[in-house]
Amino acid sequence: MKQAIKYSDEPLEARVINDFLPSPENLILKEKKRRVTLTLTEKSLDFFKGAAKKHGASYQAMIRRLIDYYVANQA
């Protein structure tokens, strides 16, 4: 095994970085949901189902997130 290299002549510069990440409790989305009936074209539904299967997700959640994203950007 090779001997470890010890660096002793390098300046040590360190600084404390505040924790900016949210707590795990704040990552859980507990938004109130409401069930609705929505009619989609076969082409759209096939697209979302295929994308969801490819990424191991729920197609309904993907559609919901897309609508939420649209709404957020319209405000």
Secondary structure, DSSP 4 states (H G I P E B T S, - for coil): -PPPP---SS----------SPPHHHHS-------------HHHHHHHHHHHHHHT--HHHHHHHHHHHHHHHH-
